[in-house]
Amino acid sequence: MRALISAAGLAATVLLGVGVCAGCGTTQPKPVPDVRGARLDVAEDTLDASGLRYEAVGGGAFGIIVRSHWTVCAQSPKPGRSARSVVLTVARTCLTPGLIVPDVVGEPLDDAEHELAEAGLSYTAESVGGEPILVESFWTVCSQDPGPGERGSRVELYASHDCCDDWECW
């Protein structure tokens, strides 16, 4: 009898857990606040208040132990974009790498990637609308971060099939 009661209790607990977690992981994208340059603990509080998940990467050989001793040097996606989660790159001190970022806005994505690679810069590319980028030559770079002439070591490219805003294309 005791085994029957335990089995029933376990089944009820599992069903309750499934019902409670039915909506887990389906949060809507939210605007990403700018937390670059903030202490990690402050950045985490800001992202918590915004309802965004986050992951901190970096922290050296011993990892991140005292969160207030680390500074957010970069974030992905960049501020103002919509996302469900944010990756924060942290260091004790944020250094500005010495490479000058070229202007690749308006170029086909495959040409822009080649130019950045030739300049010794790493890059990521994502579509403005969130669609997968399958053939880079069909996409145009609409914006980049950091911008042209700024210093950096990693460039985020935002591409679309058509970068025109309705009022600029007429």
C-alpha positions in Angstrom: 0.0 0.0 0.0 2.8 2.4 0.9 4.5 1.8 -2.5 1.2 2.6 -4.2 0.9 5.9 -2.3 4.5 6.8 -3.1 4.0 6.0 -6.8 0.8 8.1 -6.9 2.7 11.0 -5.1 5.6 10.7 -7.6 3.2 10.8 -10.6 1.4 13.9 -9.2 4.7 15.6 -8.6 5.9 14.9 -12.1 2.6 16.1 -13.6 2.7 19.3 -11.5 6.3 19.9 -12.6 5.3 19.4 -16.3 2.4 21.8 -15.9 4.4 24.5 -14.1 7.3 24.2 -16.6 5.1 24.1 -19.8 6.0 27.6 -20.6 9.7 27.4 -19.5 12.2 28.5 -22.1 9.6 30.3 -24.3 10.2 33.8 -23.1 9.7 36.5 -25.7 12.8 38.4 -27.0 13.4 41.7 -25.1 15.5 44.8 -25.9 19.1 44.3 -24.7 20.4 47.1 -22.4 23.9 48.4 -22.8 26.0 47.0 -19.9 29.4 47.4 -21.5 31.9 49.0 -19.1 29.7 48.1 -16.1 30.9 45.9 -13.2 29.6 42.4 -13.7 27.4 42.3 -10.6 25.7 45.6 -11.7 25.3 44.3 -15.3 23.7 41.1 -14.0 21.3 43.1 -11.9 20.4 45.2 -14.9 19.8 42.1 -17.1 17.8 40.4 -14.3 15.6 43.5 -14.1 15.1 43.4 -17.9 14.0 39.7 -17.8 17.0 38.5 -19.8 19.1 35.4 -19.2 22.9 35.8 -19.4 26.2 34.0 -19.4 29.5 35.5 -18.3 32.6 34.3 -20.2 36.2 35.0 -19.3 37.5 35.2 -15.8 41.0 33.9 -16.3 42.5 30.8 -14.9 40.5 30.8 -11.7 37.2 31.9 -13.1 34.8 34.5 -11.8 34.8 34.4 -8.0 34.0 37.9 -6.9 31.6 39.3 -9.5 32.2 42.9 -8.5 35.9 42.6 -9.5 35.1 42.0 -13.1 34.1 44.5 -15.9 31.9 43.7 -18.9 34.1 44.5 -21.9 31.7 43.2 -24.6 28.3 41.8 -25.0 26.4 39.9 -27.6 24.0 40.8 -29.0 24.8 44.4 -29.0 22.6 46.9 -27.1 19.2 47.7 -28.5 18.8 44.4 -30.3 16.1 42.0 -29.2 17.1 38.7 -27.5 16.2 36.1 -25.0 19.8 35.9 -23.6 23.0 37.8 -23.6 26.7 36.7 -23.5 28.9 39.0 -21.4 32.7 38.9 -22.0 34.4 40.0 -18.9 38.0 41.0 -17.8 39.6 42.7 -14.9 40.4 45.6 -17.2 39.0 46.1 -20.7 41.7 46.9 -23.2 41.1 48.4 -26.6 42.8 46.2 -29.1 45.0 48.0 -31.7 43.4 47.0 -35.0 41.4 49.6 -36.9 38.1 48.3 -38.1 37.4 48.9 -41.9 34.1 50.1 -43.2 32.2 47.1 -44.7 28.7 48.5 -44.5 27.0 48.2 -47.9 29.3 45.4 -49.1 28.1 41.9 -49.9 28.6 39.8 -46.8 31.1 37.4 -48.3 33.3 40.3 -49.4 33.0 41.9 -46.0 34.0 38.7 -44.3 37.0 38.3 -46.6 38.1 41.9 -45.9 37.9 41.5 -42.1 39.8 38.2 -42.2 42.5 39.8 -44.3 42.7 42.6 -41.8 43.3 40.1 -39.0 39.9 40.6 -37.4 37.5 37.9 -36.3 33.8 38.4 -37.0 30.3 37.1 -36.5 27.4 37.6 -38.9 23.7 37.5 -38.2 20.7 38.5 -40.1 18.8 41.6 -39.1 15.5 39.7 -39.1 16.9 36.6 -37.5 16.7 34.3 -40.5 19.6 31.9 -41.1 22.3 33.1 -43.5 23.0 30.3 -45.9 24.6 31.9 -48.9 26.7 34.9 -47.8 26.8 36.5 -51.3 23.0 37.0 -51.2 23.3 39.2 -48.1 24.4 42.8 -47.7 26.1 44.2 -44.5 23.6 46.8 -43.1 25.6 47.7 -39.9 28.6 46.7 -38.0 29.9 47.0 -34.4 32.5 48.4 -33.8 32.0 51.0 -36.4 34.4 52.0 -39.2 37.6 53.5 -37.9 37.1 52.3 -34.3 39.6 49.9 -32.7 38.6 46.2 -32.1 39.5 42.6 -32.6 36.0 41.2 -33.2 33.4 42.7 -35.4 29.7 41.9 -35.4 28.0 42.2 -38.8 24.3 42.6 -39.2 23.1 41.7 -42.7 19.9 41.7 -44.8 18.8 41.0 -48.3 17.8 44.7 -48.5 19.2 47.2 -46.1 16.9 50.1 -47.2 14.6 51.7 -44.8 11.2 52.5 -46.4 11.9 56.2 -46.4 15.4 55.9 -47.9 14.5 53.7 -50.8 12.1 55.9 -52.6 
